[in-house]
């Protein structure tokens, strides 16, 4: 199960317009994530977008 901060970050990233580029450094800075966690956020957000 994903950590609460990962879910929170994925929710934020899904709604961000425009998406921050590059995403991983911004997610790490904003949410205090590791690089792997930030990549997980992007993956979750992309999966959520493809389901809608």
ModelCIF file with pLDDT and N, C-alpha, C, O atoms, coordinates in Angstrom:
data_MODEL
#
_entry.id   MODEL 
#
_entity.id                         1 
_entity.type                       polymer 
_entity.pdbx_number_of_molecules   1 
#
_entity_poly.entity_id                      1 
_entity_poly.type                           'polypeptide(L)' 
_entity_poly.nstd_linkage                   no 
_entity_poly.nstd_monomer                   no 
_entity_poly.pdbx_seq_one_letter_code       
;(UNK)(UNK)(UNK)(UNK)(UNK)(UNK)(UNK)(UNK)(UNK)(UNK)(UNK)(UNK)(UNK)(UNK)(UNK)(UNK)
(UNK)(UNK)(UNK)(UNK)(UNK)(UNK)(UNK)(UNK)(UNK)(UNK)(UNK)(UNK)(UNK)(UNK)(UNK)(UNK)
(UNK)(UNK)(UNK)(UNK)(UNK)(UNK)(UNK)(UNK)(UNK)(UNK)(UNK)(UNK)(UNK)(UNK)(UNK)(UNK)
(UNK)(UNK)(UNK)(UNK)
;
_entity_poly.pdbx_seq_one_letter_code_can   XXXXXXXXXXXXXXXXXXXXXXXXXXXXXXXXXXXXXXXXXXXXXXXXXXXX 
_entity_poly.pdbx_strand_id                 A 
#
loop_
_entity_poly_seq.entity_id 
_entity_poly_seq.num 
_entity_poly_seq.mon_id 
_entity_poly_seq.hetero 
1 1  UNK n 
1 2  UNK n 
1 3  UNK n 
1 4  UNK n 
1 5  UNK n 
1 6  UNK n 
1 7  UNK n 
1 8  UNK n 
1 9  UNK n 
1 10 UNK n 
1 11 UNK n 
1 12 UNK n 
1 13 UNK n 
1 14 UNK n 
1 15 UNK n 
1 16 UNK n 
1 17 UNK n 
1 18 UNK n 
1 19 UNK n 
1 20 UNK n 
1 21 UNK n 
1 22 UNK n 
1 23 UNK n 
1 24 UNK n 
1 25 UNK n 
1 26 UNK n 
1 27 UNK n 
1 28 UNK n 
1 29 UNK n 
1 30 UNK n 
1 31 UNK n 
1 32 UNK n 
1 33 UNK n 
1 34 UNK n 
1 35 UNK n 
1 36 UNK n 
1 37 UNK n 
1 38 UNK n 
1 39 UNK n 
1 40 UNK n 
1 41 UNK n 
1 42 UNK n 
1 43 UNK n 
1 44 UNK n 
1 45 UNK n 
1 46 UNK n 
1 47 UNK n 
1 48 UNK n 
1 49 UNK n 
1 50 UNK n 
1 51 UNK n 
1 52 UNK n 
#
_struct_asym.id          A 
_struct_asym.entity_id   1 
#
loop_
_ma_qa_metric.id 
_ma_qa_metric.mode 
_ma_qa_metric.name 
_ma_qa_metric.software_group_id 
_ma_qa_metric.type 
1 global pLDDT . pLDDT 
2 local  pLDDT . pLDDT 
#
_ma_qa_metric_global.metric_id      1 
_ma_qa_metric_global.metric_value   90.65 
_ma_qa_metric_global.model_id       1 
_ma_qa_metric_global.ordinal_id     1 
#
loop_
_ma_qa_metric_local.label_asym_id 
_ma_qa_metric_local.label_comp_id 
_ma_qa_metric_local.label_seq_id 
_ma_qa_metric_local.metric_id 
_ma_qa_metric_local.metric_value 
_ma_qa_metric_local.model_id 
_ma_qa_metric_local.ordinal_id 
A UNK 1  2 54.00 1 1  
A UNK 2  2 70.00 1 2  
A UNK 3  2 89.00 1 3  
A UNK 4  2 93.00 1 4  
A UNK 5  2 95.00 1 5  
A UNK 6  2 95.00 1 6  
A UNK 7  2 94.00 1 7  
A UNK 8  2 96.00 1 8  
A UNK 9  2 97.00 1 9  
A UNK 10 2 95.00 1 10 
A UNK 11 2 93.00 1 11 
A UNK 12 2 95.00 1 12 
A UNK 13 2 96.00 1 13 
A UNK 14 2 93.00 1 14 
A UNK 15 2 92.00 1 15 
A UNK 16 2 93.00 1 16 
A UNK 17 2 92.00 1 17 
A UNK 18 2 94.00 1 18 
A UNK 19 2 93.00 1 19 
A UNK 20 2 93.00 1 20 
A UNK 21 2 94.00 1 21 
A UNK 22 2 96.00 1 22 
A UNK 23 2 96.00 1 23 
A UNK 24 2 97.00 1 24 
A UNK 25 2 98.00 1 25 
A UNK 26 2 97.00 1 26 
A UNK 27 2 98.00 1 27 
A UNK 28 2 98.00 1 28 
A UNK 29 2 97.00 1 29 
A UNK 30 2 97.00 1 30 
A UNK 31 2 97.00 1 31 
A UNK 32 2 97.00 1 32 
A UNK 33 2 97.00 1 33 
A UNK 34 2 97.00 1 34 
A UNK 35 2 97.00 1 35 
A UNK 36 2 97.00 1 36 
A UNK 37 2 97.00 1 37 
A UNK 38 2 97.00 1 38 
A UNK 39 2 97.00 1 39 
A UNK 40 2 97.00 1 40 
A UNK 41 2 96.00 1 41 
A UNK 42 2 96.00 1 42 
A UNK 43 2 95.00 1 43 
A UNK 44 2 93.00 1 44 
A UNK 45 2 90.00 1 45 
A UNK 46 2 87.00 1 46 
A UNK 47 2 86.00 1 47 
A UNK 48 2 77.00 1 48 
A UNK 49 2 67.00 1 49 
A UNK 50 2 64.00 1 50 
A UNK 51 2 58.00 1 51 
A UNK 52 2 55.00 1 52 
#
loop_
_atom_site.group_PDB 
_atom_site.id 
_atom_site.type_symbol 
_atom_site.label_atom_id 
_atom_site.label_alt_id 
_atom_site.label_comp_id 
_atom_site.label_asym_id 
_atom_site.label_entity_id 
_atom_site.label_seq_id 
_atom_site.pdbx_PDB_ins_code 
_atom_site.Cartn_x 
_atom_site.Cartn_y 
_atom_site.Cartn_z 
_atom_site.occupancy 
_atom_site.B_iso_or_equiv 
_atom_site.pdbx_formal_charge 
_atom_site.auth_seq_id 
_atom_site.auth_comp_id 
_atom_site.auth_asym_id 
_atom_site.auth_atom_id 
_atom_site.pdbx_PDB_model_num 
ATOM 1   N N  . UNK A 1 1  ? 0.842   -1.191 0.000   1.00 54.00 ? 1  UNK A N  1 
ATOM 2   C CA . UNK A 1 1  ? 0.000   0.000  0.000   1.00 54.00 ? 1  UNK A CA 1 
ATOM 3   C C  . UNK A 1 1  ? 0.882   1.248  0.000   1.00 54.00 ? 1  UNK A C  1 
ATOM 4   O O  . UNK A 1 1  ? 1.914   1.296  0.670   1.00 54.00 ? 1  UNK A O  1 
ATOM 5   N N  . UNK A 1 2  ? 0.468   2.228  -0.744  1.00 70.00 ? 2  UNK A N  1 
ATOM 6   C CA . UNK A 1 2  ? 1.251   3.455  -0.864  1.00 70.00 ? 2  UNK A CA 1 
ATOM 7   C C  . UNK A 1 2  ? 1.162   4.275  0.419   1.00 70.00 ? 2  UNK A C  1 
ATOM 8   O O  . UNK A 1 2  ? 0.127   4.317  1.083   1.00 70.00 ? 2  UNK A O  1 
ATOM 9   N N  . UNK A 1 3  ? 2.251   4.909  0.740   1.00 89.00 ? 3  UNK A N  1 
ATOM 10  C CA . UNK A 1 3  ? 2.355   5.795  1.895   1.00 89.00 ? 3  UNK A CA 1 
ATOM 11  C C  . UNK A 1 3  ? 1.416   6.998  1.711   1.00 89.00 ? 3  UNK A C  1 
ATOM 12  O O  . UNK A 1 3  ? 1.140   7.406  0.583   1.00 89.00 ? 3  UNK A O  1 
ATOM 13  N N  . UNK A 1 4  ? 0.937   7.552  2.809   1.00 93.00 ? 4  UNK A N  1 
ATOM 14  C CA . UNK A 1 4  ? 0.031   8.698  2.774   1.00 93.00 ? 4  UNK A CA 1 
ATOM 15  C C  . UNK A 1 4  ? 0.636   9.873  2.013   1.00 93.00 ? 4  UNK A C  1 
ATOM 16  O O  . UNK A 1 4  ? -0.055  10.525 1.230   1.00 93.00 ? 4  UNK A O  1 
ATOM 17  N N  . UNK A 1 5  ? 1.924   10.148 2.237   1.00 95.00 ? 5  UNK A N  1 
ATOM 18  C CA . UNK A 1 5  ? 2.536   11.293 1.553   1.00 95.00 ? 5  UNK A CA 1 
ATOM 19  C C  . UNK A 1 5  ? 2.637   11.048 0.045   1.00 95.00 ? 5  UNK A C  1 
ATOM 20  O O  . UNK A 1 5  ? 2.598   11.999 -0.736  1.00 95.00 ? 5  UNK A O  1 
ATOM 21  N N  . UNK A 1 6  ? 2.764   9.795  -0.369  1.00 95.00 ? 6  UNK A N  1 
ATOM 22  C CA . UNK A 1 6  ? 2.800   9.479  -1.798  1.00 95.00 ? 6  UNK A CA 1 
ATOM 23  C C  . UNK A 1 6  ? 1.426   9.706  -2.412  1.00 95.00 ? 6  UNK A C  1 
ATOM 24  O O  . UNK A 1 6  ? 1.313   10.256 -3.508  1.00 95.00 ? 6  UNK A O  1 
ATOM 25  N N  . UNK A 1 7  ? 0.386   9.285  -1.708  1.00 94.00 ? 7  UNK A N  1 
ATOM 26  C CA . UNK A 1 7  ? -0.979  9.487  -2.206  1.00 94.00 ? 7  UNK A CA 1 
ATOM 27  C C  . UNK A 1 7  ? -1.303  10.978 -2.273  1.00 94.00 ? 7  UNK A C  1 
ATOM 28  O O  . UNK A 1 7  ? -1.896  11.448 -3.244  1.00 94.00 ? 7  UNK A O  1 
ATOM 29  N N  . UNK A 1 8  ? -0.911  11.713 -1.241  1.00 96.00 ? 8  UNK A N  1 
ATOM 30  C CA . UNK A 1 8  ? -1.140  13.163 -1.223  1.00 96.00 ? 8  UNK A CA 1 
ATOM 31  C C  . UNK A 1 8  ? -0.415  13.835 -2.393  1.00 96.00 ? 8  UNK A C  1 
ATOM 32  O O  . UNK A 1 8  ? -0.979  14.693 -3.071  1.00 96.00 ? 8  UNK A O  1 
ATOM 33  N N  . UNK A 1 9  ? 0.821   13.442 -2.618  1.00 97.00 ? 9  UNK A N  1 
ATOM 34  C CA . UNK A 1 9  ? 1.603   14.014 -3.716  1.00 97.00 ? 9  UNK A CA 1 
ATOM 35  C C  . UNK A 1 9  ? 1.009   13.637 -5.074  1.00 97.00 ? 9  UNK A C  1 
ATOM 36  O O  . UNK A 1 9  ? 0.972   14.464 -5.985  1.00 97.00 ? 9  UNK A O  1 
ATOM 37  N N  . UNK A 1 10 ? 0.548   12.406 -5.211  1.00 95.00 ? 10 UNK A N  1 
ATOM 38  C CA . UNK A 1 10 ? -0.057  11.974 -6.479  1.00 95.00 ? 10 UNK A CA 1 
ATOM 39  C C  . UNK A 1 10 ? -1.339  12.748 -6.757  1.00 95.00 ? 10 UNK A C  1 
ATOM 40  O O  . UNK A 1 10 ? -1.620  13.101 -7.902  1.00 95.00 ? 10 UNK A O  1 
ATOM 41  N N  . UNK A 1 11 ? -2.108  13.008 -5.716  1.00 93.00 ? 11 UNK A N  1 
ATOM 42  C CA . UNK A 1 11 ? -3.328  13.795 -5.866  1.00 93.00 ? 11 UNK A CA 1 
ATOM 43  C C  . UNK A 1 11 ? -2.985  15.203 -6.327  1.00 93.00 ? 11 UNK A C  1 
ATOM 44  O O  . UNK A 1 11 ? -3.615  15.738 -7.239  1.00 93.00 ? 11 UNK A O  1 
ATOM 45  N N  . UNK A 1 12 ? -1.972  15.806 -5.685  1.00 95.00 ? 12 UNK A N  1 
ATOM 46  C CA . UNK A 1 12 ? -1.550  17.141 -6.086  1.00 95.00 ? 12 UNK A CA 1 
ATOM 47  C C  . UNK A 1 12 ? -1.045  17.135 -7.535  1.00 95.00 ? 12 UNK A C  1 
ATOM 48  O O  . UNK A 1 12 ? -1.430  17.987 -8.337  1.00 95.00 ? 12 UNK A O  1 
ATOM 49  N N  . UNK A 1 13 ? -0.187  16.173 -7.859  1.00 96.00 ? 13 UNK A N  1 
ATOM 50  C CA . UNK A 1 13 ? 0.418   16.118 -9.192  1.00 96.00 ? 13 UNK A CA 1 
ATOM 51  C C  . UNK A 1 13 ? -0.645  15.893 -10.273 1.00 96.00 ? 13 UNK A C  1 
ATOM 52  O O  . UNK A 1 13 ? -0.557  16.463 -11.361 1.00 96.00 ? 13 UNK A O  1 
ATOM 53  N N  . UNK A 1 14 ? -1.633  15.075 -9.976  1.00 93.00 ? 14 UNK A N  1 
ATOM 54  C CA . UNK A 1 14 ? -2.708  14.817 -10.946 1.00 93.00 ? 14 UNK A CA 1 
ATOM 55  C C  . UNK A 1 14 ? -3.444  16.103 -11.302 1.00 93.00 ? 14 UNK A C  1 
ATOM 56  O O  . UNK A 1 14 ? -3.832  16.306 -12.452 1.00 93.00 ? 14 UNK A O  1 
ATOM 57  N N  . UNK A 1 15 ? -3.633  16.971 -10.306 1.00 92.00 ? 15 UNK A N  1 
ATOM 58  C CA . UNK A 1 15 ? -4.375  18.203 -10.536 1.00 92.00 ? 15 UNK A CA 1 
ATOM 59  C C  . UNK A 1 15 ? -3.529  19.390 -10.956 1.00 92.00 ? 15 UNK A C  1 
ATOM 60  O O  . UNK A 1 15 ? -4.067  20.438 -11.312 1.00 92.00 ? 15 UNK A O  1 
ATOM 61  N N  . UNK A 1 16 ? -2.216  19.243 -10.920 1.00 93.00 ? 16 UNK A N  1 
ATOM 62  C CA . UNK A 1 16 ? -1.332  20.363 -11.270 1.00 93.00 ? 16 UNK A CA 1 
ATOM 63  C C  . UNK A 1 16 ? -1.462  20.708 -12.747 1.00 93.00 ? 16 UNK A C  1 
ATOM 64  O O  . UNK A 1 16 ? -1.372  19.839 -13.614 1.00 93.00 ? 16 UNK A O  1 
ATOM 65  N N  . UNK A 1 17 ? -1.675  21.991 -13.015 1.00 92.00 ? 17 UNK A N  1 
ATOM 66  C CA . UNK A 1 17 ? -1.773  22.448 -14.398 1.00 92.00 ? 17 UNK A CA 1 
ATOM 67  C C  . UNK A 1 17 ? -1.113  23.815 -14.491 1.00 92.00 ? 17 UNK A C  1 
ATOM 68  O O  . UNK A 1 17 ? -1.659  24.792 -13.978 1.00 92.00 ? 17 UNK A O  1 
ATOM 69  N N  . UNK A 1 18 ? 0.020   23.906 -15.118 1.00 94.00 ? 18 UNK A N  1 
ATOM 70  C CA . UNK A 1 18 ? 0.738   22.862 -15.848 1.00 94.00 ? 18 UNK A CA 1 
ATOM 71  C C  . UNK A 1 18 ? 1.530   21.961 -14.903 1.00 94.00 ? 18 UNK A C  1 
ATOM 72  O O  . UNK A 1 18 ? 1.834   22.333 -13.770 1.00 94.00 ? 18 UNK A O  1 
ATOM 73  N N  . UNK A 1 19 ? 1.851   20.787 -15.391 1.00 93.00 ? 19 UNK A N  1 
ATOM 74  C CA . UNK A 1 19 ? 2.667   19.849 -14.621 1.00 93.00 ? 19 UNK A CA 1 
ATOM 75  C C  . UNK A 1 19 ? 4.076   20.422 -14.467 1.00 93.00 ? 19 UNK A C  1 
ATOM 76  O O  . UNK A 1 19 ? 4.631   20.957 -15.426 1.00 93.00 ? 19 UNK A O  1 
ATOM 77  N N  . UNK A 1 20 ? 4.654   20.314 -13.280 1.00 93.00 ? 20 UNK A N  1 
ATOM 78  C CA . UNK A 1 20 ? 6.027   20.799 -13.114 1.00 93.00 ? 20 UNK A CA 1 
ATOM 79  C C  . UNK A 1 20 ? 6.996   19.963 -13.937 1.00 93.00 ? 20 UNK A C  1 
ATOM 80  O O  . UNK A 1 20 ? 6.866   18.742 -14.029 1.00 93.00 ? 20 UNK A O  1 
ATOM 81  N N  . UNK A 1 21 ? 7.961   20.639 -14.527 1.00 94.00 ? 21 UNK A N  1 
ATOM 82  C CA . UNK A 1 21 ? 8.989   19.953 -15.312 1.00 94.00 ? 21 UNK A CA 1 
ATOM 83  C C  . UNK A 1 21 ? 10.344  20.431 -14.829 1.00 94.00 ? 21 UNK A C  1 
ATOM 84  O O  . UNK A 1 21 ? 10.576  21.640 -14.823 1.00 94.00 ? 21 UNK A O  1 
ATOM 85  N N  . UNK A 1 22 ? 11.224  19.583 -14.436 1.00 96.00 ? 22 UNK A N  1 
ATOM 86  C CA . UNK A 1 22 ? 11.073  18.143 -14.262 1.00 96.00 ? 22 UNK A CA 1 
ATOM 87  C C  . UNK A 1 22 ? 10.283  17.823 -12.993 1.00 96.00 ? 22 UNK A C  1 
ATOM 88  O O  . UNK A 1 22 ? 10.394  18.518 -11.983 1.00 96.00 ? 22 UNK A O  1 
ATOM 89  N N  . UNK A 1 23 ? 9.502   16.783 -13.063 1.00 96.00 ? 23 UNK A N  1 
ATOM 90  C CA . UNK A 1 23 ? 8.566   16.444 -11.993 1.00 96.00 ? 23 UNK A CA 1 
ATOM 91  C C  . UNK A 1 23 ? 9.260   15.912 -10.738 1.00 96.00 ? 23 UNK A C  1 
ATOM 92  O O  . UNK A 1 23 ? 8.923   16.319 -9.627  1.00 96.00 ? 23 UNK A O  1 
ATOM 93  N N  . UNK A 1 24 ? 10.209  15.021 -10.904 1.00 97.00 ? 24 UNK A N  1 
ATOM 94  C CA . UNK A 1 24 ? 10.810  14.345 -9.745  1.00 97.00 ? 24 UNK A CA 1 
ATOM 95  C C  . UNK A 1 24 ? 11.470  15.336 -8.783  1.00 97.00 ? 24 UNK A C  1 
ATOM 96  O O  . UNK A 1 24 ? 11.202  15.256 -7.584  1.00 97.00 ? 24 UNK A O  1 
ATOM 97  N N  . UNK A 1 25 ? 12.311  16.256 -9.235  1.00 98.00 ? 25 UNK A N  1 
ATOM 98  C CA . UNK A 1 25 ? 12.898  17.204 -8.278  1.00 98.00 ? 25 UNK A CA 1 
ATOM 99  C C  . UNK A 1 25 ? 11.841  18.070 -7.570  1.00 98.00 ? 25 UNK A C  1 
ATOM 100 O O  . UNK A 1 25 ? 11.966  18.358 -6.380  1.00 98.00 ? 25 UNK A O  1 
ATOM 101 N N  . UNK A 1 26 ? 10.818  18.475 -8.300  1.00 97.00 ? 26 UNK A N  1 
ATOM 102 C CA . UNK A 1 26 ? 9.760   19.287 -7.685  1.00 97.00 ? 26 UNK A CA 1 
ATOM 103 C C  . UNK A 1 26 ? 8.997   18.495 -6.642  1.00 97.00 ? 26 UNK A C  1 
ATOM 104 O O  . UNK A 1 26 ? 8.708   19.022 -5.568  1.00 97.00 ? 26 UNK A O  1 
ATOM 105 N N  . UNK A 1 27 ? 8.663   17.246 -6.926  1.00 98.00 ? 27 UNK A N  1 
ATOM 106 C CA . UNK A 1 27 ? 7.959   16.404 -5.957  1.00 98.00 ? 27 UNK A CA 1 
ATOM 107 C C  . UNK A 1 27 ? 8.824   16.137 -4.739  1.00 98.00 ? 27 UNK A C  1 
ATOM 108 O O  . UNK A 1 27 ? 8.325   16.122 -3.614  1.00 98.00 ? 27 UNK A O  1 
ATOM 109 N N  . UNK A 1 28 ? 10.096  15.929 -4.948  1.00 98.00 ? 28 UNK A N  1 
ATOM 110 C CA . UNK A 1 28 ? 11.017  15.706 -3.825  1.00 98.00 ? 28 UNK A CA 1 
ATOM 111 C C  . UNK A 1 28 ? 11.083  16.938 -2.933  1.00 98.00 ? 28 UNK A C  1 
ATOM 112 O O  . UNK A 1 28 ? 11.035  16.823 -1.708  1.00 98.00 ? 28 UNK A O  1 
ATOM 113 N N  . UNK A 1 29 ? 11.193  18.109 -3.536  1.00 97.00 ? 29 UNK A N  1 
ATOM 114 C CA . UNK A 1 29 ? 11.290  19.352 -2.778  1.00 97.00 ? 29 UNK A CA 1 
ATOM 115 C C  . UNK A 1 29 ? 9.982   19.651 -2.053  1.00 97.00 ? 29 UNK A C  1 
ATOM 116 O O  . UNK A 1 29 ? 9.989   19.970 -0.864  1.00 97.00 ? 29 UNK A O  1 
ATOM 117 N N  . UNK A 1 30 ? 8.879   19.550 -2.751  1.00 97.00 ? 30 UNK A N  1 
ATOM 118 C CA . UNK A 1 30 ? 7.581   19.945 -2.206  1.00 97.00 ? 30 UNK A CA 1 
ATOM 119 C C  . UNK A 1 30 ? 7.075   18.993 -1.124  1.00 97.00 ? 30 UNK A C  1 
ATOM 120 O O  . UNK A 1 30 ? 6.467   19.433 -0.148  1.00 97.00 ? 30 UNK A O  1 
ATOM 121 N N  . UNK A 1 31 ? 7.321   17.686 -1.291  1.00 97.00 ? 31 UNK A N  1 
ATOM 122 C CA . UNK A 1 31 ? 6.744   16.691 -0.382  1.00 97.00 ? 31 UNK A CA 1 
ATOM 123 C C  . UNK A 1 31 ? 7.777   15.916 0.435   1.00 97.00 ? 31 UNK A C  1 
ATOM 124 O O  . UNK A 1 31 ? 7.412   15.044 1.223   1.00 97.00 ? 31 UNK A O  1 
ATOM 125 N N  . UNK A 1 32 ? 9.065   16.226 0.254   1.00 97.00 ? 32 UNK A N  1 
ATOM 126 C CA . UNK A 1 32 ? 10.098  15.536 1.024   1.00 97.00 ? 32 UNK A CA 1 
ATOM 127 C C  . UNK A 1 32 ? 10.221  14.062 0.682   1.00 97.00 ? 32 UNK A C  1 
ATOM 128 O O  . UNK A 1 32 ? 10.449  13.232 1.562   1.00 97.00 ? 32 UNK A O  1 
ATOM 129 N N  . UNK A 1 33 ? 10.069  13.735 -0.598  1.00 97.00 ? 33 UNK A N  1 
ATOM 130 C CA . UNK A 1 33 ? 10.100  12.351 -1.051  1.00 97.00 ? 33 UNK A CA 1 
ATOM 131 C C  . UNK A 1 33 ? 11.504  11.942 -1.483  1.00 97.00 ? 33 UNK A C  1 
ATOM 132 O O  . UNK A 1 33 ? 12.347  12.784 -1.793  1.00 97.00 ? 33 UNK A O  1 
ATOM 133 N N  . UNK A 1 34 ? 11.735  10.639 -1.496  1.00 97.00 ? 34 UNK A N  1 
ATOM 134 C CA . UNK A 1 34 ? 12.943  10.108 -2.125  1.00 97.00 ? 34 UNK A CA 1 
ATOM 135 C C  . UNK A 1 34 ? 12.708  10.100 -3.636  1.00 97.00 ? 34 UNK A C  1 
ATOM 136 O O  . UNK A 1 34 ? 11.585  10.309 -4.095  1.00 97.00 ? 34 UNK A O  1 
ATOM 137 N N  . UNK A 1 35 ? 13.764  9.861  -4.398  1.00 97.00 ? 35 UNK A N  1 
ATOM 138 C CA . UNK A 1 35 ? 13.615  9.776  -5.853  1.00 97.00 ? 35 UNK A CA 1 
ATOM 139 C C  . UNK A 1 35 ? 12.673  8.635  -6.232  1.00 97.00 ? 35 UNK A C  1 
ATOM 140 O O  . UNK A 1 35 ? 11.841  8.791  -7.126  1.00 97.00 ? 35 UNK A O  1 
ATOM 141 N N  . UNK A 1 36 ? 12.795  7.505  -5.568  1.00 97.00 ? 36 UNK A N  1 
ATOM 142 C CA . UNK A 1 36 ? 11.907  6.369  -5.869  1.00 97.00 ? 36 UNK A CA 1 
ATOM 143 C C  . UNK A 1 36 ? 10.457  6.703  -5.541  1.00 97.00 ? 36 UNK A C  1 
ATOM 144 O O  . UNK A 1 36 ? 9.549   6.353  -6.296  1.00 97.00 ? 36 UNK A O  1 
ATOM 145 N N  . UNK A 1 37 ? 10.240  7.374  -4.424  1.00 97.00 ? 37 UNK A N  1 
ATOM 146 C CA . UNK A 1 37 ? 8.870   7.757  -4.057  1.00 97.00 ? 37 UNK A CA 1 
ATOM 147 C C  . UNK A 1 37 ? 8.294   8.737  -5.072  1.00 97.00 ? 37 UNK A C  1 
ATOM 148 O O  . UNK A 1 37 ? 7.125   8.631  -5.443  1.00 97.00 ? 37 UNK A O  1 
ATOM 149 N N  . UNK A 1 38 ? 9.105   9.688  -5.522  1.00 97.00 ? 38 UNK A N  1 
ATOM 150 C CA . UNK A 1 38 ? 8.637   10.660 -6.509  1.00 97.00 ? 38 UNK A CA 1 
ATOM 151 C C  . UNK A 1 38 ? 8.280   9.973  -7.826  1.00 97.00 ? 38 UNK A C  1 
ATOM 152 O O  . UNK A 1 38 ? 7.309   10.353 -8.480  1.00 97.00 ? 38 UNK A O  1 
ATOM 153 N N  . UNK A 1 39 ? 9.048   8.980  -8.210  1.00 97.00 ? 39 UNK A N  1 
ATOM 154 C CA . UNK A 1 39 ? 8.727   8.207  -9.419  1.00 97.00 ? 39 UNK A CA 1 
ATOM 155 C C  . UNK A 1 39 ? 7.422   7.445  -9.239  1.00 97.00 ? 39 UNK A C  1 
ATOM 156 O O  . UNK A 1 39 ? 6.633   7.331  -10.176 1.00 97.00 ? 39 UNK A O  1 
ATOM 157 N N  . UNK A 1 40 ? 7.194   6.928  -8.048  1.00 97.00 ? 40 UNK A N  1 
ATOM 158 C CA . UNK A 1 40 ? 5.943   6.237  -7.738  1.00 97.00 ? 40 UNK A CA 1 
ATOM 159 C C  . UNK A 1 40 ? 4.762   7.201  -7.849  1.00 97.00 ? 40 UNK A C  1 
ATOM 160 O O  . UNK A 1 40 ? 3.696   6.823  -8.336  1.00 97.00 ? 40 UNK A O  1 
ATOM 161 N N  . UNK A 1 41 ? 4.943   8.435  -7.403  1.00 96.00 ? 41 UNK A N  1 
ATOM 162 C CA . UNK A 1 41 ? 3.899   9.451  -7.517  1.00 96.00 ? 41 UNK A CA 1 
ATOM 163 C C  . UNK A 1 41 ? 3.523   9.665  -8.978  1.00 96.00 ? 41 UNK A C  1 
ATOM 164 O O  . UNK A 1 41 ? 2.341   9.677  -9.322  1.00 96.00 ? 41 UNK A O  1 
ATOM 165 N N  . UNK A 1 42 ? 4.512   9.830  -9.826  1.00 96.00 ? 42 UNK A N  1 
ATOM 166 C CA . UNK A 1 42 ? 4.251   10.048 -11.248 1.00 96.00 ? 42 UNK A CA 1 
ATOM 167 C C  . UNK A 1 42 ? 3.527   8.847  -11.842 1.00 96.00 ? 42 UNK A C  1 
ATOM 168 O O  . UNK A 1 42 ? 2.582   9.008  -12.614 1.00 96.00 ? 42 UNK A O  1 
ATOM 169 N N  . UNK A 1 43 ? 3.967   7.643  -11.484 1.00 95.00 ? 43 UNK A N  1 
ATOM 170 C CA . UNK A 1 43 ? 3.320   6.429  -11.979 1.00 95.00 ? 43 UNK A CA 1 
ATOM 171 C C  . UNK A 1 43 ? 1.863   6.368  -11.542 1.00 95.00 ? 43 UNK A C  1 
ATOM 172 O O  . UNK A 1 43 ? 0.984   6.086  -12.356 1.00 95.00 ? 43 UNK A O  1 
ATOM 173 N N  . UNK A 1 44 ? 1.601   6.628  -10.269 1.00 93.00 ? 44 UNK A N  1 
ATOM 174 C CA . UNK A 1 44 ? 0.227   6.599  -9.768  1.00 93.00 ? 44 UNK A CA 1 
ATOM 175 C C  . UNK A 1 44 ? -0.643  7.638  -10.465 1.00 93.00 ? 44 UNK A C  1 
ATOM 176 O O  . UNK A 1 44 ? -1.781  7.354  -10.841 1.00 93.00 ? 44 UNK A O  1 
ATOM 177 N N  . UNK A 1 45 ? -0.106  8.835  -10.634 1.00 90.00 ? 45 UNK A N  1 
ATOM 178 C CA . UNK A 1 45 ? -0.869  9.897  -11.290 1.00 90.00 ? 45 UNK A CA 1 
ATOM 179 C C  . UNK A 1 45 ? -1.169  9.549  -12.739 1.00 90.00 ? 45 UNK A C  1 
ATOM 180 O O  . UNK A 1 45 ? -2.266  9.825  -13.226 1.00 90.00 ? 45 UNK A O  1 
ATOM 181 N N  . UNK A 1 46 ? -0.214  8.949  -13.431 1.00 87.00 ? 46 UNK A N  1 
ATOM 182 C CA . UNK A 1 46 ? -0.434  8.565  -14.829 1.00 87.00 ? 46 UNK A CA 1 
ATOM 183 C C  . UNK A 1 46 ? -1.460  7.439  -14.926 1.00 87.00 ? 46 UNK A C  1 
ATOM 184 O O  . UNK A 1 46 ? -2.298  7.435  -15.828 1.00 87.00 ? 46 UNK A O  1 
ATOM 185 N N  . UNK A 1 47 ? -1.395  6.485  -13.998 1.00 86.00 ? 47 UNK A N  1 
ATOM 186 C CA . UNK A 1 47 ? -2.380  5.400  -13.993 1.00 86.00 ? 47 UNK A CA 1 
ATOM 187 C C  . UNK A 1 47 ? -3.780  5.935  -13.709 1.00 86.00 ? 47 UNK A C  1 
ATOM 188 O O  . UNK A 1 47 ? -4.750  5.505  -14.334 1.00 86.00 ? 47 UNK A O  1 
ATOM 189 N N  . UNK A 1 48 ? -3.887  6.860  -12.779 1.00 77.00 ? 48 UNK A N  1 
ATOM 190 C CA . UNK A 1 48 ? -5.187  7.446  -12.448 1.00 77.00 ? 48 UNK A CA 1 
ATOM 191 C C  . UNK A 1 48 ? -5.757  8.200  -13.643 1.00 77.00 ? 48 UNK A C  1 
ATOM 192 O O  . UNK A 1 48 ? -6.963  8.161  -13.889 1.00 77.00 ? 48 UNK A O  1 
ATOM 193 N N  . UNK A 1 49 ? -4.900  8.879  -14.378 1.00 67.00 ? 49 UNK A N  1 
ATOM 194 C CA . UNK A 1 49 ? -5.330  9.619  -15.549 1.00 67.00 ? 49 UNK A CA 1 
ATOM 195 C C  . UNK A 1 49 ? -5.830  8.689  -16.644 1.00 67.00 ? 49 UNK A C  1 
ATOM 196 O O  . UNK A 1 49 ? -6.784  9.021  -17.348 1.00 67.00 ? 49 UNK A O  1 
ATOM 197 N N  . UNK A 1 50 ? -5.196  7.522  -16.800 1.00 64.00 ? 50 UNK A N  1 
ATOM 198 C CA . UNK A 1 50 ? -5.593  6.596  -17.861 1.00 64.00 ? 50 UNK A CA 1 
ATOM 199 C C  . UNK A 1 50 ? -6.896  5.878  -17.530 1.00 64.00 ? 50 UNK A C  1 
ATOM 200 O O  . UNK A 1 50 ? -7.563  5.365  -18.429 1.00 64.00 ? 50 UNK A O  1 
ATOM 201 N N  . UNK A 1 51 ? -7.266  5.836  -16.255 1.00 58.00 ? 51 UNK A N  1 
ATOM 202 C CA . UNK A 1 51 ? -8.508  5.182  -15.838 1.00 58.00 ? 51 UNK A CA 1 
ATOM 203 C C  . UNK A 1 51 ? -9.702  6.089  -16.078 1.00 58.00 ? 51 UNK A C  1 
ATOM 204 O O  . UNK A 1 51 ? -10.800 5.609  -16.358 1.00 58.00 ? 51 UNK A O  1 
ATOM 205 N N  . UNK A 1 52 ? -9.497  7.398  -15.972 1.00 55.00 ? 52 UNK A N  1 
ATOM 206 C CA . UNK A 1 52 ? -10.603 8.363  -16.117 1.00 55.00 ? 52 UNK A CA 1 
ATOM 207 C C  . UNK A 1 52 ? -11.150 8.396  -17.510 1.00 55.00 ? 52 UNK A C  1 
ATOM 208 O O  . UNK A 1 52 ? -12.079 9.153  -17.791 1.00 55.00 ? 52 UNK A O  1 
#
